Amino acid sequence: MTATPAWPPQSAPRLHVETQLDEGVAVPVDGNPAHYLISVMRVKPDDIVLLFDGRSGEWAARVRDVRKRDLVLECVSQTKPLEDVPDFWLCCAPVKKARIDLIAEKACELGVAKLQPVLTRRAVVDKLNLDRLHAHLVEAAEQCGRTALPELGGMVKLDALLREWPEERWLFFADETGGEPLVETLRAHQGPAAFLIGPEGGFDPAEREAIRAVAKAVPVSLGPRILRAETAAIAATSAWMTLNGDWQ
């Protein structure tokens, strides 16, 4: 008996697109994504590519109209609905290039809804290439099977972030001077949340005082050891997902 081929093929390339997807929608592809499909993946007419737009779930699309530098993909059927994303933000001070790229990649894989860069006084980096950071989010989402792309906020100063903080959202922050035990604190504070991670030099005393003044702010401890900023961001997100997110 001949086995029924998997649908969609497990080896199908996966691509994020801006076009809103639906049955029969034609998606033109050019630039780097077209180069990847045509020259790297060697797609041919009638091959299947998996698409997601961050709004419509994942769709299997059939390759057509392949040319040297562009092609068209036609949506055939939905393969996954839009994922249910936990209402969790990761707010972090910018760090050096490779490390902020790692934070973006792992935040996407772990399921954050929003990545928010926050400028603090001791930050060693005061500018970010948001286009590059967005590209890392896209690449991570393509590889880990996400159907919703995390929102990427523009860089904001800490005082502006605190001034406009939503009154319904918990603000956990890693306080190196001491905070509440992590597990018990996260379990006791359910609902929309965010984790705020400081720079390599930590928050200064005035910043720490300003954070604590926010009604929903909760200082927590990430343990007895000193963590790099990127390690703290990944650890904090993992802890929240385990206790309050979609790892339960």
Residue pairs with C-beta under 8 A, 6 or more apart in sequence:
7 60
8 48
8 50
8 60
8 79
9 48
12 47
12 48
12 49
12 50
12 60
13 36
13 37
13 41
13 43
13 49
13 50
14 49
14 50
14 51
14 52
14 58
14 142
14 143
14 145
15 29
15 33
15 36
15 37
15 49
15 50
15 51
15 52
15 142
16 51
16 52
16 53
16 54
16 138
16 141
16 142
16 149
17 27
17 29
17 33
17 51
17 52
17 53
18 53
19 25
19 27
19 28
19 53
20 53
20 55
20 56
21 27
21 51
21 52
21 53
21 55
21 56
21 57
21 59
21 61
21 75
22 56
22 59
22 75
23 75
23 76
23 77
23 78
24 74
24 75
25 74
25 75
26 72
26 73
26 74
26 75
27 51
27 61
27 72
27 73
27 74
27 75
28 70
28 71
28 72
29 37
29 70
29 71
29 72
29 73
30 69
30 70
34 69
34 70
34 71
35 69
37 43
37 49
37 63
37 71
38 66
38 68
38 69
38 71
43 49
43 63
43 66
43 71
44 63
44 66
45 63
45 64
45 65
45 66
46 62
46 63
46 64
47 62
47 63
48 60
48 61
48 62
48 63
48 76
49 60
49 61
49 63
49 73
50 58
50 59
50 60
50 61
50 79
51 58
51 59
51 60
51 61
51 73
51 75
52 58
52 59
52 80
52 141
52 146
52 147
52 149
54 147
54 148
54 149
55 82
56 78
56 82
57 78
57 79
57 80
57 81
57 82
57 83
57 147
58 78
58 79
58 80
58 145
58 147
59 75
59 76
59 77
59 78
59 79
60 75
60 76
60 77
60 78
60 79
61 73
61 74
61 75
61 76
62 73
62 74
62 76
63 71
63 72
63 73
64 71
64 72
64 73
64 74
65 71
65 72
80 145
80 147
81 147
82 147
82 148
83 146
83 147
83 148
84 246
85 111
85 113
85 148
86 111
86 112
86 113
86 241
86 244
86 245
86 246
87 113
87 191
87 192
87 193
88 111
88 112
88 113
88 192
88 193
88 194
88 195
88 237
88 240
88 241
88 244
88 245
89 112
89 113
89 114
89 115
89 116
89 169
89 193
89 194
89 195
90 103
90 107
90 112
90 114
90 115
90 116
90 194
90 195
90 197
90 233
90 236
90 237
91 116
91 117
91 118
91 161
91 194
91 195
91 196
91 197
92 100
92 103
92 115
92 116
92 117
92 118
92 196
92 197
92 229
92 233
93 117
93 118
93 119
93 120
93 122
93 123
93 197
93 198
93 199
93 229
94 100
94 117
94 118
94 119
94 123
94 125
94 126
94 127
94 128
94 155
94 199
95 103
95 123
95 124
95 125
95 199
95 200
95 229
95 230
96 124
96 125
99 228
99 229
99 230
100 117
100 125
100 128
100 133
100 230
101 132
101 133
101 136
102 230
103 115
103 229
103 230
103 233
103 234
104 115
104 133
104 136
104 137
104 140
104 152
105 136
105 137
105 139
105 140
106 140
106 230
106 233
106 234
106 237
107 115
107 137
107 150
107 233
107 234
107 237
108 115
108 136
108 137
108 140
108 141
108 144
108 146
108 149
108 150
109 140
109 144
109 146
110 234
110 237
110 238
110 241
111 146
111 241
111 245
111 246
112 150
112 237
113 148
113 150
113 151
114 150
114 151
114 152
114 153
115 133
115 137
115 150
115 151
115 152
115 153
116 153
116 156
116 161
116 194
117 128
117 133
117 153
117 154
117 155
117 156
118 155
118 156
118 157
118 158
118 161
118 196
119 126
119 155
119 156
119 157
119 158
120 158
120 198
120 199
120 203
120 204
120 207
121 158
121 204
121 206
121 207
122 198
122 199
122 200
122 201
122 202
122 203
122 204
123 199
123 201
124 199
124 200
124 201
127 155
128 155
130 152
130 154
130 155
133 152
134 152
137 149
137 150
137 152
138 149
140 146
141 148
141 149
141 150
158 207
158 210
158 211
159 210
162 210
162 211
162 213
162 214
165 171
165 214
165 216
166 192
167 215
167 216
168 191
168 192
168 216
169 191
169 192
169 193
169 194
169 216
170 189
170 191
170 192
170 193
170 194
170 216
170 218
171 193
171 194
171 196
171 211
171 214
171 216
171 217
171 218
172 185
172 186
172 189
172 193
172 194
172 195
172 196
172 217
172 218
172 219
172 220
172 236
172 240
173 179
173 195
173 196
173 197
173 198
173 203
173 211
173 217
173 218
173 219
173 220
174 195
174 196
174 197
174 198
174 220
174 221
174 222
174 232
174 236
175 203
175 208
175 219
175 220
175 221
176 198
176 202
176 203
176 226
177 208
178 219
178 221
179 185
179 218
179 219
179 220
179 221
180 218
180 219
180 220
180 221
181 220
181 221
182 220
182 221
182 222
182 223
182 239
183 239
183 243
185 218
185 220
186 220
186 239
186 240
186 243
186 244
187 243
187 244
189 218
190 244
193 240
193 244
195 233
195 236
195 237
195 240
196 211
197 229
197 232
197 233
197 236
198 207
198 229
199 229
200 228
200 229
203 211
211 217
211 219
212 219
222 232
222 235
222 236
227 235
241 247
242 248
